[in-house]
């Protein structure tokens, strides 16, 4: 059956376009107008969820930038899905005098996680 040709833009597509904000990750932080949108949304939220495709190189960079954005917003709990090796590393980080510094050192030493 032939598909009808739309002469007018799809309303959902147009709605999404009007609410779109570009965002990028540079030097471990979000940049672009989408950063302000995301930060404002997190200031009103009780939790933040990052869905991911495993094995995608961009996800660790987005997760790191999200973590950096969440800290000043007052978030103090992080839930992650990891294997036993990373779980042990995270447990050690939490017991460190400066967990943030320990996390940054770990991410710096493990580029696939940054």
N, C-alpha and C positions, 0 to 999 in steps of 0.2 A: 504494500500500500504506500503510495507516495506521501511524503511528509509535506504538510502545508508550509508555505513560505510566509514568514512573519514580516509584515511591513512596518510594524511598530516594535520598539525594543521591549523585550521581556520585562515585566514589572519587577520581578525578583532581581534580575541582573542589574537593572538600573538602581534599585535600592542598595544593593551591595556596592556598586560603584560610588554612590554618594557617601557611604560610610567607610570607605577604604582609606587607610593611612599607611603610607610606605614606612618600612622599618628595616634597619640593617644592623649588623653586628660588626663593630670595629673596636679593636683592642680590648675585647672582652666586655664591651658595653653596648647597649642599644643606642642607635642614632636615628635621626629622622623624625618626622612629625608623629609617626606611630609610637615613638617612645613616650611622648606626653600622654597619648591616648591610653597606652598600656599602664603607665604609672598611675594615672587618675583612676582607671578601672580597679587596679589593685588596692588603692586606698579605700575603696568602698566594699571590697570583697572580704569574705571570711577565709577563703582558701583559693589557691591557684593550682591548676592542673596543667601539666604539659604532656600531651599525647605525642607519641613518637613512632617512627619507623626504625626498627633496629638496624644498625649498620649504615645509617645515613650520617655522613660526616658533619653536616650542619647542626644536627641535634645537640651534640656536646657544646658547641659554641653558643647556641641559643640557651641551653640550660645554664651555662655559666653566666651569661648576661642576665638571664632571669633571676638567678641567685643574687647577683650584684644589685639588681633593681629592688628585689624584695627586702633586703636587709634594712635600708633606710626607711622603708614603708612600715617597719615594725614587725614583720613576720619573724617568728622564732622557732618554728617547727618545720622540718623538712622530711618528707617521706620519699624513699627511693626504692626502685626495683633493681637489685643488684645481686651478683653472685657472692659466694662466701669470701673470696679474696678481697673484693672491694668493701664488703660489709665489715671485715676486720679492720681495714684501713680507716673507714669512716668512724668506727667505734674508737679507734686510737685518736683520731682527730678531735672527737668530742671531749676526750679526757685531757687534751692539751691545754696549756695555760692560755694560749691564744688560738682557738679553733679556726678562726678566719685566716690567720697567717699560715697555719698548718694546711688548710685546704688550698690556699693559693700556691703553696710550695708543691703540694701533690699535683695540682693541675699543671703547674709549670714543668714538673718532672715527667708528666705523662701527657704528651701532646694530644693523644687521641681523646683525652678527657677534657680538653680545653678548647 
